[in-house]
Structure formats: structure tokens, C-alpha cells
Amino acid sequence: MLKKLDKRMFEYLSHLKFGQVDYKTLSWKDHLKLPSSDWQFPAELETYFLKCFFLNKDIINDKNVLDIGCEYGNKIPWFDKFKPKKITCIDPSAEDLYIAKMVATLVDTDTECVRTKAEDYELKADTIFMLSVNHHLDDEFSIYDKLECDNLIIDTWTDKTPIQKILEALEKKFTIESKIFYKKDRLILRCKRKPNLNFLHQIPIVVQSSSCATNLQVEINGSIVFEKTFAENSSVNYPLEFDYSYKEGVKNKICFKWTGTAEHENKHLKIKHITINGQTINLYNAEYFPDISDEWWNSLEQEEKEKYNKVIYGQAGDTFGWYGEINFYFCTGYNLQSRYMFNKSNRDPRKLLNEQNDWIFLDKSHSKLYHKAKK
């Protein structure tokens, strides 16, 4: 807990901030030589130290800590008590940073103080503290999206931004581990980052090429994840396998682009299954855009056109005999709560047609039975 010297330090820093005293005139060492004042350390600050720092010492010790909105650095000695690897303090006030930089010289921990707004800084650390600062930000919800940390402590006023909106924003990236009231209108949230959605993809395919070579390119959300040319007069079983990282609660597109230098018969692309993190995509939900020669198509009789329309658009299944683009759409998330939040906040056109999105979850137990890959 806080010792007498800790309280004297807090008194000294308050004197510098609110008493308009320059530390060059009154150093910390000189302050200690003065007799103790009648000032009493507020009991509520003992409680604040306990709930905000002591109970979170495990995510301070040996961690890179970022304090957003550090003011004049009066909490730097409190961080230092739990031996972090490094402390980075940011604040837009030059006056406050003047004091904070001096405080940084009084502690053992490597401490850096940077004058900047949170909106203009890379908010990345092992642990981030936002102590009674979120309601001062220009757009606190954009800041929550920028946070890159394993652990997060937020001290927020419940009568400022509605707490439910804050929780919904944080739960996109974090699990709320605890909620502790400091006062009736102050809530301390301890949050832990959710695991990354880095999923293994297993997509066995068969590419049959006839009189000319064919090329297959696979993209996810516009990024190329696979590309290969298959030789002419070949039939190749290819076990496509790779990792890809997704965002939480978003709709994704995997696109197969199959091309060749010339149109010819006896060719096809067969996608046996698409398995992502042990869960399958429904192949019958394919969006198929075949490249069909206008000259060839116009040469067909109406009866032949109807036959080919059924083959191309109605009976493709997992096998595609024309060059073109084949798209599959699916959503990714941590668990069923991700799907609930997605459905709540998105106007997905598929919902108007009463169609269901395929979902790939980090927690495989939340996947529907028919989406689980057979072992």
C-alpha cells in the first residue's frame, strides 16, 4: 500500500501543479527537508490506489505500460512501485508535461513523457491505462479502435458517456474481466484483449486442364493468398492450405479467379470443401460469374442456351467448368456473441431475403453441427 514517502511525493507534485511552484526552485530533495504540512492525504486516494493500481499489479509488473492522459505525472511513482519494464506517458498539455518529465527522473523505471494527443499517437503497449480521460477525447470510440494492448484499465465517469456504449465498443476487441466502482459515478474496468482470429484454411481442389495451361488465384478480402499455374493436359489434386488473420464481427469474401489463355472443353475446377478453423463453408452458396464467349453463346440455339444455363448457374455445385470468378461470403468472430452484435448493428441485405450467413468462430463449440468439419 502507499507509504508515508509516497504520500509526501503526491503532496509535492500537487504543490508544483496547483501552488504554481517551479521544481527548479523547490526540488524534491529540498521539499523533504521541510516540515510536514497540515495537509492530509485523502482517504479516497488510498482506495483509488488499491482498486486501480494494487489490484492490477500483475499487468504492470515487467510490462510496457502506456498512460494516456498522464497530466502532470502524479501517478508515475505509483506505476513505479510495481516495477514495469517501461512507462510511456502522453498528454497534450505542455505545462503538465513539464512537471511529468521531472517526475520521470525521480523513479527507477525507464520513463518517457511525450506531448501529444491520443488521436495522433500509436497506442500500443502491453498494458494501457486511461484514467478519467476518455470523456476528454474528441472521439473516444475511435480511440478504442486504435488500442493495441493485451491489457486495458479504464477509469470512466458513468454520468458522461453511457457505460453500455463503452462496454459495447470495448467488447469488439476485449473481454471485460472486472468492473469495480470507485465512487457511485466512477467505474474502473479491467479488460483483456481477445485472441487473434488467425485461422488455418484447408481447401482441397482438383484442377483439370486440357489443351492449354490454366491459372488459379485465390483472394481473401482483396488480398492474394494463393496463385498457381496448372500445366496443360493435367489433372491435379492440390491440397490448398494457409493461414489468414480476420477481424472480429465482419463479413468476408473468398474469391477464386480461374483463367486460361484459350477456351477449351474437358476442363474444370472442383472445390471439394472449404474448411476454416475446423468449420466448413456451404459450397452451394457460391456466387459464380463465368466468362462466356459472346460469339459462342450467340451461336447456340435457345434450347441449348437453356440447357447450359441450368448447368452453369443451377447445377454447378462444387465443380465449375467455365473460367471465371467464384465467390463465397462468410462472417468471422469469437463466439455467438459476435454474431449477435453483428446482426444487431448491420443491415445485411441477406437478412431481407431470409438468408443465413455462414459463421466461422474462434470458439469452435459455438459452430452449428453442420458447419463442423468431419474428422
Buried (B, 14 or more C-beta within 10 A) or exposed (E): EBEEEBBBBBBBBEBBBEEEEEBEEBBBEEBEEEEEEEEEBEEEBBEBBBBBBBBBEEBBBEBBBBBBBBBBBBBBBBBBBBEBBBBBBBBBBEEBBBBBBBBBEBBEBEBEBBBEBBEEBEBEBBBBBBBBBBEEBEEBBEBBEEBEBBBBBBBBBBEBBEBEEBBBBBBBBBEBEEEBEBEEEBBBBBBBBBEEBEBEBBBBBBBBBBBBBBBBBBBBBEEEBBEBBBEBEEBBEBEBEEEBEBBBBBBBEBBBBBBBEEBEEEBBBBBBBBBBBBBBBEBEBBEBEBEBEEEEEEEEEEEEEEEBEEEBEEEBEBBBBBBBBBBBBBBBBBBBBBBEBBBEEBEBEEEEEEEEBBBBBBBBEBBEEEBBBEE
